[in-house]
Amino acid sequence: MRLALALVALLAACASPDRAFWGSEEQRVTIDGRVYAVFVRSSAGESHPRVQVIRLGYARRPEHPAILIAMRQAAQQVSGCPLIEGSAEGDSGVMTARLACDAAG
């Protein structure tokens, strides 16, 4: 049982981005005591960069609305760009969105 708990704790500290974000540098952000892993990626042929935010750790159901807001804040804090309205996909575990800044900068 201890081994299972140790494994769960170890995995909770890991964040693996979607394949589209492989090679992107992970930046961790803490908002309201919760840690998020943020990955920003600009790809050739895309006019706007994309961001993926992964919540680290367990969250109870009542916390999910506040987490969704914090994920948007984490994306903007790391990228320096607002999210394109309506582009966010995912849930309170993993969110992916497009950023309202040019891919070149």
C-alpha positions in Angstrom: 0.0 0.0 0.0 2.8 2.4 0.8 4.4 1.7 -2.6 1.1 2.5 -4.3 0.8 5.8 -2.4 4.4 6.7 -3.2 3.8 6.0 -6.9 0.7 8.2 -6.9 2.6 11.0 -5.2 5.4 10.7 -7.7 3.1 10.7 -10.7 1.2 13.7 -9.4 4.4 15.8 -9.6 4.9 14.9 -13.3 3.4 16.7 -16.3 3.6 15.3 -19.8 2.3 17.6 -22.5 0.4 16.6 -25.6 2.6 15.5 -28.4 2.1 18.9 -30.1 3.9 20.5 -27.2 6.9 18.1 -27.1 10.1 20.1 -27.0 8.4 23.1 -25.4 10.0 24.3 -22.1 7.8 23.6 -19.1 7.2 26.5 -16.8 5.5 26.0 -13.4 3.2 28.6 -12.0 1.5 28.6 -8.5 -1.8 30.3 -8.2 -3.9 30.2 -5.0 -1.6 27.4 -3.7 -2.1 25.1 -6.7 0.7 24.4 -9.2 0.3 24.3 -12.9 2.7 23.2 -15.7 2.5 25.6 -18.7 3.8 24.8 -22.2 3.9 27.4 -25.0 4.4 26.4 -28.6 4.7 28.3 -31.9 4.5 26.2 -35.0 5.3 27.1 -38.6 2.1 27.8 -40.5 0.1 28.9 -37.5 -0.6 32.6 -37.1 -1.0 32.3 -33.3 1.0 30.3 -30.7 -0.7 27.7 -28.6 -0.6 27.0 -24.9 -1.2 24.0 -22.8 -1.8 24.2 -19.0 -1.8 21.0 -16.9 -3.0 21.1 -13.3 -0.7 19.2 -10.9 -2.3 17.4 -8.0 -5.7 16.3 -7.0 -8.8 18.6 -7.0 -12.2 18.1 -5.5 -15.2 18.8 -7.7 -16.2 22.1 -6.0 -12.7 23.5 -6.9 -13.0 23.0 -10.6 -14.6 26.3 -11.6 -11.8 28.3 -9.8 -9.2 26.1 -11.4 -10.4 26.8 -14.9 -10.0 30.5 -14.2 -6.5 30.0 -12.7 -5.5 27.9 -15.8 -6.3 30.9 -18.0 -4.3 33.2 -15.6 -1.3 30.8 -15.7 -1.3 30.7 -19.5 -1.4 34.5 -19.7 1.3 34.9 -17.0 3.7 32.6 -18.8 3.1 33.7 -22.3 2.4 37.4 -21.8 -0.5 37.1 -24.1 -4.3 36.8 -23.6 -6.1 33.7 -24.8 -8.2 34.0 -27.9 -11.8 33.9 -26.7 -13.5 30.6 -27.5 -10.2 28.8 -28.3 -9.8 27.0 -24.9 -10.5 23.3 -24.9 -10.2 20.7 -22.2 -11.1 20.6 -18.6 -9.7 21.4 -15.1 -7.0 18.8 -15.6 -5.6 19.9 -19.0 -6.5 23.0 -21.0 -5.2 23.9 -24.5 -5.8 27.3 -26.2 -4.6 29.7 -28.8 -2.9 32.9 -27.8 -3.8 36.4 -29.0 -0.3 37.3 -30.0 1.7 36.8 -33.2 3.6 33.6 -33.5 6.7 35.6 -34.3 6.7 37.4 -31.0 
